[in-house]
């Protein structure tokens, strides 16, 4: 399956991306520490966001299989850029706050599902990912 996303440079280091299937639009901006205004997600912010939302989606799918509702799950991702060239994402720290009522035997399966998300498998192996779990 393929998905087309059309991007247009709007000037002033800002791009508009349009998701072909849905028409949803998002804007990116260069971060303040890289000549931009930081008024929207940077491309590397989107990469971090993609990891967090992918993990959440895959866990929600696994939750359905287990008969669990994960509504209220919260995922925070902290992106750390490299201090040395080349400029790249060096580390992603994810903090997952899980809703109450998830039995211990299901937790292992949800953690495995999160680690198996396609974005996680698409990241360069030099990107360090750390995951912290909080089970209510």
N, CA, C and O of each residue as an XYZ file, in Angstrom:
544
protein
N       0.838     -1.177      0.000
C       0.000      0.000      0.000
C       0.884      1.241      0.000
O       1.912      1.278      0.677
N       0.492      2.232     -0.741
C       1.236      3.485     -0.735
C       0.293      4.631     -0.396
O      -0.912      4.559     -0.638
N       0.854      5.665      0.158
C       0.113      6.878      0.500
C       0.896      8.049     -0.049
O       2.111      8.129      0.133
N       0.213      8.955     -0.718
C       0.873     10.142     -1.246
C       0.655     11.311     -0.290
O      -0.450     11.553      0.196
N       1.737     12.017     -0.043
C       1.712     13.239      0.752
C       2.396     14.306     -0.087
O       3.555     14.155     -0.473
N       1.679     15.376     -0.365
C       2.224     16.466     -1.174
C       2.701     17.582     -0.271
O       1.988     18.011      0.636
N       3.919     18.054     -0.527
C       4.510     19.119      0.283
C       4.826     20.319     -0.592
O       5.298     20.184     -1.721
N       4.554     21.496     -0.045
C       4.828     22.735     -0.769
C       5.583     23.683      0.149
O       5.175     23.933      1.284
N       6.697     24.209     -0.366
C       7.472     25.195      0.384
C       6.750     26.525      0.306
O       6.452     27.011     -0.785
N       6.464     27.121      1.464
C       5.710     28.367      1.540
C       6.607     29.579      1.741
O       6.126     30.712      1.770
N       7.905     29.348      1.878
C       8.836     30.435      2.172
C       9.079     30.524      3.667
O       8.345     29.942      4.466
N      10.114     31.257      4.032
C      10.440     31.510      5.435
C      10.605     30.214      6.235
O      10.250     30.158      7.412
N      11.149     29.168      5.586
C      11.460     27.867      6.184
C      10.225     27.088      6.639
O      10.311     26.266      7.552
N       9.097     27.338      6.016
C       7.838     26.675      6.353
C       7.342     25.868      5.154
O       7.400     26.326      4.012
N       6.852     24.655      5.437
C       6.242     23.817      4.406
C       4.843     23.406      4.827
O       4.531     23.293      6.013
N       4.011     23.188      3.819
C       2.665     22.666      4.042
C       2.630     21.263      3.470
O       2.974     21.054      2.306
N       2.219     20.310      4.272
C       2.091     18.917      3.833
C       0.609     18.558      3.812
O      -0.112     18.808      4.778
N       0.162     17.970      2.704
C      -1.232     17.562      2.567
C      -1.298     16.054      2.406
O      -0.703     15.487      1.489
N      -2.017     15.420      3.293
C      -2.210     13.977      3.291
C      -3.215     13.636      2.193
O      -4.381     14.025      2.264
N      -2.751     12.905      1.177
C      -3.583     12.620      0.014
C      -4.920     11.983      0.325
O      -5.948     12.495     -0.118
N      -4.953     10.875      1.079
C      -6.235     10.201      1.296
C      -7.270     11.042      2.046
O      -8.461     10.956      1.749
N      -6.837     11.847      3.005
C      -7.802     12.564      3.844
C      -7.882     14.058      3.556
O      -8.875     14.702      3.894
N      -6.844     14.614      2.934
C      -6.798     16.051      2.729
C      -6.354     16.835      3.948
O      -6.318     18.065      3.914
N      -6.016     16.141      5.023
C      -5.549     16.813      6.229
C      -4.248     17.542      5.937
O      -3.377     17.021      5.241
N      -4.121     18.750      6.472
C      -2.957     19.590      6.219
C      -2.214     19.833      7.531
O      -2.823     20.057      8.577
N      -0.891     19.783      7.450
C      -0.073     20.208      8.585
C       1.059     21.073      8.071
O       1.481     20.965      6.920
N       1.534     21.928      8.948
C       2.634     22.823      8.605
C       3.865     22.420      9.392
O       3.770     21.961     10.530
N       5.025     22.599      8.771
C       6.278     22.424      9.505
C       7.032     23.746      9.461
O       6.846     24.570      8.566
N       7.880     23.915     10.450
C       8.713     25.104     10.542
C      10.075     24.654     11.048
O      10.176     23.695     11.812
N      11.110     25.343     10.624
C      12.434     25.048     11.159
C      12.458     25.463     12.630
O      11.829     26.453     13.001
N      13.176     24.718     13.468
C      13.245     25.077     14.888
C      14.088     26.336     15.101
O      14.896     26.713     14.253
N      13.883     26.961     16.232
C      14.590     28.199     16.562
C      16.104     27.988     16.546
O      16.849     28.875     16.130
N      16.561     26.819     16.997
C      18.005     26.569     17.041
C      18.584     26.200     15.678
O      19.770     25.886     15.571
N      17.744     26.237     14.626
C      18.229     25.959     13.277
C      17.614     26.946     12.277
O      17.100     26.549     11.232
N      17.677     28.224     12.614
C      17.308     29.333     11.725
C      15.813     29.565     11.558
O      15.421     30.426     10.770
N      14.967     28.829     12.270
C      13.525     28.980     12.089
C      12.867     29.770     13.199
O      13.522     30.302     14.095
N      11.560     29.827     13.109
C      10.759     30.520     14.118
C      10.188     29.553     15.154
O       9.729     29.984     16.212
N      10.212     28.260     14.866
C       9.680     27.275     15.803
C       8.188     27.430     16.036
O       7.698     27.153     17.131
N       7.457     27.872     15.013
C       6.028     28.129     15.166
C       5.153     26.910     14.895
O       3.930     26.984     15.019
N       5.769     25.796     14.528
C       5.036     24.559     14.298
C       6.001     23.394     14.496
O       7.160     23.594     14.862
N       5.526     22.200     14.255
C       6.388     21.027     14.335
C       7.546     21.176     13.356
O       7.361     21.640     12.231
N       8.735     20.783     13.787
C       9.854     20.668     12.851
C       9.795     19.265     12.253
O       9.100     18.402     12.790
N      10.502     19.021     11.163
C      10.509     17.658     10.619
C      10.970     16.609     11.640
O      10.416     15.511     11.683
N      11.968     16.932     12.456
C      12.405     15.950     13.455
C      11.385     15.810     14.586
O      11.281     14.743     15.190
N      10.630     16.876     14.880
C       9.521     16.753     15.837
C       8.500     15.748     15.317
O       7.956     14.948     16.077
N       8.251     15.801     14.015
C       7.292     14.858     13.426
C       7.796     13.424     13.520
O       7.005     12.500     13.710
N       9.101     13.232     13.388
C       9.652     11.879     13.531
C       9.421     11.366     14.954
O       9.029     10.214     15.144
N       9.662     12.216     15.947
C       9.422     11.831     17.343
C       7.940     11.569     17.577
O       7.569     10.607     18.250
N       7.102     12.425     17.021
C       5.650     12.271     17.146
C       5.193     10.989     16.472
O       4.317     10.294     16.986
N       5.782     10.672     15.323
C       5.430      9.444     14.611
C       5.709      8.223     15.477
O       4.911      7.286     15.498
N       6.828      8.222     16.189
C       7.143      7.088     17.053
C       6.106      6.965     18.168
O       5.580      5.877     18.402
N       5.807      8.059     18.852
C       4.860      8.011     19.966
C       3.467      7.587     19.508
O       2.829      6.748     20.144
N       3.001      8.161     18.413
C       1.651      7.823     17.951
C       1.588      6.414     17.361
O       0.556      5.749     17.456
N       2.668      5.963     16.762
C       2.714      4.597     16.246
C       2.644      3.599     17.407
O       1.881      2.634     17.356
N       3.433      3.833     18.440
C       3.402      2.949     19.603
C       1.998      2.917     20.205
O       1.486      1.848     20.537
N       1.380      4.088     20.345
C       0.035      4.144     20.905
C      -0.982      3.409     20.050
O      -1.850      2.710     20.573
N      -0.878      3.564     18.744
C      -1.810      2.897     17.830
C      -1.652      1.384     17.903
O      -2.639      0.655     18.000
N      -0.411      0.917     17.854
C      -0.172     -0.535     17.890
C      -0.624     -1.119     19.228
O      -1.165     -2.224     19.268
N      -0.406     -0.386     20.324
C      -0.878     -0.874     21.623
C      -2.402     -0.897     21.673
O      -2.980     -1.823     22.243
N      -3.066      0.100     21.090
C      -4.532      0.113     21.076
C      -5.077     -1.066     20.273
O      -6.088     -1.661     20.647
N      -4.406     -1.401     19.170
C      -4.809     -2.574     18.391
C      -4.645     -3.838     19.233
O      -5.530     -4.693     19.260
N      -3.508     -3.948     19.919
C      -3.274     -5.110     20.787
C      -4.297     -5.132     21.925
O      -4.790     -6.192     22.311
N      -4.606     -3.946     22.453
C      -5.606     -3.853     23.517
C      -6.954     -4.401     23.074
O      -7.619     -5.105     23.834
N      -7.362     -4.079     21.843
C      -8.619     -4.622     21.321
C      -8.581     -6.142     21.305
O      -9.545     -6.801     21.694
N      -7.451     -6.697     20.849
C      -7.291     -8.148     20.808
C      -7.441     -8.751     22.205
O      -7.988     -9.841     22.371
N      -6.946     -8.019     23.206
C      -6.995     -8.496     24.590
C      -8.296     -8.131     25.291
O      -8.503     -8.509     26.444
N      -9.175     -7.400     24.609
C     -10.418     -6.972     25.227
C     -10.221     -5.819     26.207
O     -10.992     -5.671     27.155
N      -9.193     -5.002     25.981
C      -8.878     -3.881     26.878
C      -9.102     -2.556     26.162
O      -8.783     -2.419     24.981
N      -9.643     -1.598     26.868
C      -9.796     -0.244     26.346
C      -8.659      0.603     26.908
O      -8.507      0.707     28.125
N      -7.864      1.206     26.036
C      -6.715      1.997     26.470
C      -6.998      3.495     26.453
O      -6.074      4.304     26.542
N      -8.271      3.866     26.340
C      -8.622      5.288     26.338
C      -8.060      5.951     27.596
O      -8.195      5.431     28.704
N      -7.440      7.088     27.403
C      -6.795      7.793     28.515
C      -5.298      7.544     28.586
O      -4.597      8.216     29.343
N      -4.796      6.586     27.807
C      -3.350      6.359     27.740
C      -2.696      7.667     27.298
O      -3.202      8.357     26.414
N      -1.580      7.994     27.916
C      -0.859      9.215     27.562
C       0.589      8.853     27.242
O       1.212      8.047     27.934
N       1.108      9.462     26.186
C       2.491      9.220     25.777
C       3.156     10.566     25.564
O       2.691     11.386     24.772
N       4.242     10.782     26.273
C       5.061     11.978     26.063
C       6.373     11.525     25.443
O       6.943     10.516     25.858
N       6.848     12.257     24.464
C       8.131     11.932     23.844
C       9.020     13.167     23.921
O       8.598     14.279     23.605
N      10.230     12.950     24.337
C      11.221     14.022     24.446
C      12.318     13.737     23.431
O      12.945     12.678     23.449
N      12.534     14.700     22.551
C      13.505     14.541     21.464
C      14.788     15.270     21.839
O      14.760     16.427     22.256
N      15.912     14.578     21.685
C      17.234     15.170     21.930
C      18.023     15.111     20.627
O      18.200     14.045     20.038
N      18.489     16.266     20.192
C      19.289     16.347     18.972
C      20.768     16.138     19.319
O      21.189     16.377     20.452
N      21.541     15.694     18.342
C      22.975     15.474     18.546
C      23.672     16.812     18.777
O      23.292     17.835     18.209
N      24.684     16.780     19.613
C      25.473     17.988     19.870
C      26.546     18.167     18.801
O      27.014     19.282     18.566
N      26.933     17.076     18.157
C      27.986     17.095     17.138
C      27.376     16.870     15.759
O      26.359     16.187     15.634
N      27.990     17.440     14.724
C      27.507     17.162     13.359
C      27.654     15.678     13.034
O      28.550     15.029     13.575
N      26.829     15.134     12.192
C      25.736     15.808     11.492
C      24.538     16.009     12.416
O      24.337     15.245     13.360
N      23.751     17.036     12.138
C      22.546     17.309     12.918
C      21.575     16.152     12.697
O      21.228     15.825     11.562
N      21.145     15.544     13.791
C      20.237     14.398     13.708
C      19.598     14.168     15.065
O      20.036     14.721     16.074
N      18.573     13.357     15.079
C      17.982     12.929     16.348
C      18.959     11.945     16.979
O      19.341     10.955     16.356
N      19.359     12.218     18.214
C      20.287     11.328     18.914
C      19.561     10.400     19.880
O      19.943      9.242     20.050
N      18.492     10.928     20.519
C      17.826     10.138     21.563
C      16.360     10.539     21.660
O      16.013     11.714     21.539
N      15.515      9.551     21.877
C      14.092      9.768     22.110
C      13.713      9.091     23.418
O      13.935      7.894     23.598
N      13.144      9.863     24.319
C      12.713      9.333     25.608
C      11.190      9.361     25.627
O      10.578     10.419     25.485
N      10.588      8.193     25.804
C       9.129      8.073     25.817
C       8.662      7.724     27.220
O       9.224      6.852     27.882
N       7.622      8.424     27.659
C       7.006      8.151     28.955
C       5.548      7.789     28.696
O       4.772      8.603     28.194
N       5.192      6.570     29.042
C       3.836      6.088     28.799
C       3.099      5.959     30.120
O       3.554      5.265     31.029
N       1.955      6.631     30.222
C       1.087      6.535     31.390
C      -0.138      5.730     30.963
O      -0.931      6.164     30.128
N      -0.266      4.570     31.549
C      -1.313      3.652     31.133
C      -2.527      3.761     32.049
O      -2.381      4.025     33.242
N      -3.722      3.562     31.501
C      -4.936      3.655     32.316
C      -5.022      2.510     33.323
O      -4.367      1.478     33.178
N      -5.830      2.718     34.326
C      -6.017      1.714     35.376
C      -6.725      0.485     34.817
O      -7.418      0.548     33.802
N      -6.528     -0.635     35.513
C      -7.274     -1.848     35.204
C      -6.609     -2.800     34.239
O      -7.230     -3.774     33.814
N      -5.358     -2.546     33.877
C      -4.674     -3.456     32.952
C      -3.966     -4.530     33.776
O      -3.074     -4.223     34.567
N      -4.361     -5.786     33.590
C      -3.744     -6.853     34.383
C      -2.276     -7.065     34.018
O      -1.870     -6.807     32.885
N      -1.486     -7.533     34.979
C      -0.047     -7.708     34.744
C       0.286     -8.569     33.524
O       1.258     -8.280     32.826
N      -0.490     -9.611     33.250
C      -0.173    -10.482     32.107
C      -0.380     -9.757     30.778
O       0.266    -10.100     29.787
N      -1.261     -8.768     30.740
C      -1.486     -8.005     29.508
C      -0.402     -6.945     29.315
O      -0.129     -6.541     28.185
N       0.204     -6.501     30.383
C       1.231     -5.453     30.300
C       2.409     -5.880     29.433
O       2.901     -5.094     28.624
N       2.855     -7.102     29.594
C       3.977     -7.619     28.799
C       3.626     -7.601     27.318
O       4.448     -7.218     26.485
N       2.429     -8.006     26.997
C       2.008     -8.034     25.590
C       1.916     -6.626     25.017
O       2.270     -6.403     23.860
N       1.444     -5.679     25.814
C       1.356     -4.291     25.353
C       2.745     -3.686     25.171
O       2.979     -2.942     24.219
N       3.654     -3.997     26.068
C       5.028     -3.501     25.936
C       5.686     -4.070     24.684
O       6.390     -3.352     23.975
N       5.464     -5.345     24.409
C       6.007     -5.961     23.190
C       5.401     -5.329     21.941
O       6.100     -5.101     20.953
N       4.115     -5.052     21.987
C       3.436     -4.428     20.847
C       4.033     -3.048     20.582
O       4.282     -2.696     19.429
N       4.262     -2.269     21.628
C       4.841     -0.929     21.472
C       6.213     -1.011     20.808
O       6.524     -0.220     19.917
N       7.024     -1.961     21.241
C       8.377     -2.109     20.689
C       8.359     -2.597     19.246
O       9.346     -2.441     18.527
N       7.244     -3.186     18.817
C       7.146     -3.737     17.462
C       6.548     -2.752     16.457
O       6.293     -3.134     15.315
N       6.319     -1.511     16.845
C       5.666     -0.582     15.910
C       6.570     -0.317     14.706
O       7.792     -0.276     14.846
N       5.978     -0.138     13.530
C       6.761      0.055     12.305
C       7.692      1.261     12.333
O       8.773      1.215     11.747
N       7.295      2.327     12.999
C       8.181      3.502     13.058
C       9.434      3.150     13.856
O      10.542      3.520     13.469
N       9.264      2.446     14.952
C      10.421      2.049     15.761
C      11.398      1.239     14.923
O      12.611      1.427     15.017
N      10.870      0.338     14.104
C      11.728     -0.482     13.245
C      12.317      0.308     12.078
O      13.258     -0.155     11.433
N      11.782      1.475     11.803
C      12.273      2.311     10.700
C      13.332      3.311     11.134
O      14.002      3.905     10.289
N      13.495      3.506     12.429
C      14.476      4.466     12.920
C      15.895      3.934     12.735
O      16.137      2.728     12.796
N      16.811      4.849     12.512
C      18.217      4.470     12.398
C      18.672      3.847     13.718
O      18.293      4.337     14.782
N      19.470      2.785     13.678
C      19.884      2.116     14.912
C      20.726      2.990     15.842
O      20.855      2.671     17.024
N      21.300      4.080     15.339
C      22.064      4.969     16.208
C      21.182      5.840     17.098
O      21.674      6.447     18.049
N      19.882      5.907     16.800
C      18.977      6.689     17.644
C      18.654      5.866     18.889
O      18.078      4.782     18.797
N      19.026      6.385     20.035
C      18.767      5.716     21.309
C      17.317      5.988     21.691
O      16.883      7.139     21.727
N      16.576      4.929     21.975
C      15.211      5.097     22.463
C      15.126      4.536     23.871
O      15.603      3.438     24.155
N      14.514      5.312     24.737
C      14.295      4.893     26.134
C      12.798      4.974     26.401
O      12.144      5.962     26.067
N      12.269      3.918     27.008
C      10.838      3.878     27.280
C      10.619      3.677     28.766
O      11.143      2.737     29.364
N       9.830      4.581     29.362
C       9.483      4.507     30.787
C       7.984      4.276     30.874
O       7.195      4.990     30.256
N       7.602      3.265     31.651
C       6.204      2.879     31.779
C       5.669      3.250     33.148
O       6.356      3.079     34.155
N       4.459      3.752     33.190
C       3.760      4.038     34.433
C       2.407      3.341     34.358
O       1.531      3.738     33.589
N       2.252      2.304     35.161
C       1.019      1.521     35.175
C       0.172      1.975     36.356
O       0.614      1.903     37.503
N      -1.049      2.445     36.080
C      -1.945      2.958     37.141
C      -2.417      1.816     38.011
O      -3.176      2.032     38.956
